[in-house]
């Protein structure tokens, strides 16, 4: 893969990762509630979900999902239900204030699973990758290596972006010491999850 093609893809992938979505909401929410270090499993979960989509696209299955209205709808409505459930859970959160020295009160593996499901149940990622990858694949060069480069670049960039969101939120969370503030923030992010669910509900393949 030529350098200028890869750099163009890097710019596109950065925009893709920076665009607000359920992964962004999840990263900011975790940063506020748990801090950066305790949110690393959640970031890893997002990347596992994204990596799975990349594998599907690389195997050609993603194109089938993108072109199949039924497959897209099934995945979409599962994602909608999951985001709505997350939004309701956030609204009902007790609002425990962030403290950097607090004992781990959450389950890291549960955070990983939750975050992975957020990306797995977002068919728009598949559609975006199916539309994006062919624009940067050079047909005269080995395609598998190009897919590995593009996929790896996507995961690395998204990891850095989510880590940045989480870290910035964690710094803000240090000032959100009261339960009333955290309850309000949780309602904001609960509403954001519900909003992401609504956007996904009206999405079309």
C-alpha positions as CSV (number, residue, x, y, z in Angstrom):
1,X,0.0,0.0,0.0
2,X,1.4,3.4,-1.0
3,X,2.0,5.9,1.7
4,X,-0.3,8.6,0.3
5,X,-3.2,6.2,0.1
6,X,-2.6,5.1,3.7
7,X,-2.4,8.7,5.0
8,X,-5.7,9.5,3.2
9,X,-7.2,6.5,5.0
10,X,-5.8,7.6,8.3
11,X,-7.6,11.0,7.9
12,X,-10.8,9.3,7.0
13,X,-10.6,6.8,9.9
14,X,-9.9,9.7,12.4
15,X,-13.1,11.4,11.2
16,X,-15.0,8.1,11.5
17,X,-13.8,7.5,15.1
18,X,-14.4,11.1,16.2
19,X,-18.0,11.1,14.9
20,X,-20.3,11.0,17.9
21,X,-22.0,7.6,18.4
22,X,-22.9,5.0,21.0
23,X,-19.2,4.1,21.4
24,X,-18.3,7.7,22.2
25,X,-21.2,8.0,24.7
26,X,-20.0,4.8,26.3
27,X,-16.4,5.9,26.6
28,X,-17.3,9.3,28.1
29,X,-19.7,7.8,30.5
30,X,-17.2,5.2,31.7
31,X,-14.5,7.9,32.1
32,X,-16.8,10.0,34.3
33,X,-17.9,7.1,36.4
34,X,-14.7,5.0,36.7
35,X,-11.7,7.0,35.5
36,X,-9.3,6.0,32.7
37,X,-7.6,3.0,34.1
38,X,-10.8,1.2,35.1
39,X,-12.3,1.9,31.7
40,X,-9.6,0.2,29.6
41,X,-11.6,-3.1,29.5
42,X,-14.5,-1.1,28.0
43,X,-12.3,0.4,25.3
44,X,-11.0,-3.1,24.5
45,X,-14.5,-4.3,24.2
46,X,-15.3,-1.6,21.7
47,X,-12.3,-2.7,19.6
48,X,-13.3,-6.4,19.7
49,X,-16.7,-5.5,18.3
50,X,-15.1,-3.3,15.7
51,X,-12.5,-5.9,14.9
52,X,-15.3,-8.5,14.3
53,X,-16.9,-6.2,11.8
54,X,-13.6,-5.7,10.0
55,X,-13.2,-9.5,9.8
56,X,-16.7,-9.8,8.4
57,X,-16.0,-7.2,5.8
58,X,-12.7,-8.8,4.9
59,X,-14.4,-12.1,4.5
60,X,-17.0,-10.6,2.2
61,X,-19.9,-11.3,4.7
62,X,-20.2,-7.6,5.5
63,X,-21.1,-6.9,1.9
64,X,-23.9,-9.4,2.1
65,X,-25.2,-7.9,5.4
66,X,-25.0,-4.4,3.8
67,X,-27.0,-5.6,0.8
68,X,-29.6,-7.7,2.7
69,X,-32.4,-5.6,4.2
70,X,-33.5,-8.5,6.4
71,X,-30.0,-9.1,7.9
72,X,-29.5,-5.4,8.4
73,X,-32.9,-5.0,10.1
74,X,-32.4,-7.9,12.5
75,X,-29.0,-6.6,13.6
76,X,-30.3,-3.0,13.7
77,X,-33.3,-3.8,16.0
78,X,-31.2,-5.8,18.4
79,X,-28.9,-2.8,18.6
80,X,-31.8,-0.5,19.2
81,X,-33.1,-2.6,22.0
82,X,-29.7,-2.8,23.6
83,X,-29.1,0.9,23.4
84,X,-32.5,1.6,24.9
85,X,-31.7,-0.8,27.7
86,X,-28.4,0.9,28.4
87,X,-30.2,4.3,28.4
88,X,-32.7,3.1,31.0
89,X,-29.9,1.7,33.1
90,X,-28.1,5.0,33.0
91,X,-31.2,6.9,34.0
92,X,-31.7,4.6,37.0
93,X,-28.0,4.8,38.1
94,X,-27.6,5.8,41.7
95,X,-25.0,8.4,40.9
96,X,-22.0,7.3,42.9
97,X,-19.4,10.1,42.6
98,X,-16.1,9.4,40.9
99,X,-13.1,8.9,43.2
100,X,-9.7,8.0,41.8
101,X,-8.7,5.9,44.8
102,X,-12.1,4.0,45.2
103,X,-12.1,0.3,45.3
104,X,-13.1,-1.4,42.0
105,X,-16.9,-1.7,42.3
106,X,-17.5,-2.8,38.8
107,X,-16.8,-5.9,36.9
108,X,-14.1,-5.4,34.2
109,X,-15.2,-8.4,32.1
110,X,-18.8,-7.2,32.2
111,X,-17.7,-3.8,31.0
112,X,-15.8,-5.5,28.1
113,X,-18.9,-7.5,27.1
114,X,-21.2,-4.5,27.3
115,X,-18.9,-2.4,25.1
116,X,-18.3,-5.2,22.7
117,X,-22.1,-5.6,22.2
118,X,-22.4,-1.9,21.6
119,X,-20.3,-2.2,18.5
120,X,-21.4,-5.7,17.5
121,X,-25.1,-4.5,17.3
122,X,-24.3,-1.5,15.2
123,X,-24.7,-2.5,11.5
124,X,-23.9,1.0,10.4
125,X,-20.2,0.1,11.1
126,X,-20.4,-2.7,8.6
127,X,-22.0,-0.6,6.0
128,X,-19.5,2.2,6.5
129,X,-16.5,-0.2,6.3
130,X,-18.0,-1.9,3.2
131,X,-18.3,1.5,1.5
132,X,-14.9,2.7,2.8
133,X,-12.5,-0.1,2.3
134,X,-12.9,-0.5,-1.5
135,X,-12.0,3.2,-2.0
136,X,-8.5,2.5,-0.6
137,X,-7.8,-1.0,-1.9
138,X,-5.3,-0.9,-4.8
139,X,-6.3,-3.8,-7.1
140,X,-2.8,-4.3,-8.4
141,X,-1.4,-5.1,-4.9
142,X,-2.2,-8.1,-2.6
143,X,-5.6,-7.4,-1.1
144,X,-5.3,-9.4,2.1
145,X,-2.3,-7.4,3.3
146,X,-4.1,-4.2,2.5
147,X,-7.1,-5.3,4.5
148,X,-4.9,-6.1,7.4
149,X,-3.2,-2.7,7.2
150,X,-6.6,-0.9,6.9
151,X,-8.2,-2.9,9.6
152,X,-5.3,-2.5,12.0
153,X,-5.2,1.2,11.4
154,X,-8.9,1.5,12.1
155,X,-8.6,-0.3,15.4
156,X,-5.5,1.6,16.5
157,X,-7.1,5.0,15.7
158,X,-10.4,4.2,17.3
159,X,-8.6,3.0,20.4
160,X,-6.6,6.3,20.7
161,X,-9.8,8.3,20.1
162,X,-11.8,6.4,22.7
163,X,-8.9,6.6,25.1
164,X,-8.8,10.4,24.6
165,X,-12.6,10.7,25.2
166,X,-12.3,8.6,28.3
167,X,-9.3,10.4,29.7
168,X,-10.9,13.9,29.2
169,X,-14.1,12.7,30.8
170,X,-12.1,11.2,33.8
171,X,-10.5,14.6,34.4
172,X,-13.9,16.2,34.3
173,X,-15.2,13.5,36.7
174,X,-12.7,14.5,39.3
175,X,-14.8,17.7,39.8
176,X,-18.1,15.8,39.9
177,X,-17.9,14.7,43.5
178,X,-21.5,15.0,44.5
179,X,-24.2,12.3,43.9
180,X,-26.6,14.9,42.6
181,X,-24.1,16.0,39.9
182,X,-23.4,12.4,38.9
183,X,-27.2,11.6,38.8
184,X,-27.7,14.5,36.4
185,X,-24.7,13.4,34.2
186,X,-26.0,9.8,34.2
187,X,-29.4,11.1,33.0
188,X,-27.7,13.1,30.2
189,X,-25.8,10.0,29.1
190,X,-28.9,7.8,29.5
191,X,-30.7,10.2,27.2
192,X,-27.7,10.1,24.8
193,X,-27.9,6.3,24.6
194,X,-31.6,6.6,24.0
195,X,-30.9,9.1,21.2
196,X,-28.3,6.8,19.6
197,X,-31.0,4.1,19.7
198,X,-33.5,6.4,18.0
199,X,-30.9,7.3,15.3
200,X,-30.2,3.6,14.7
201,X,-33.9,2.8,14.5
202,X,-34.3,5.2,11.5
203,X,-31.1,4.1,9.9
204,X,-31.3,2.5,6.5
205,X,-28.8,0.1,4.8
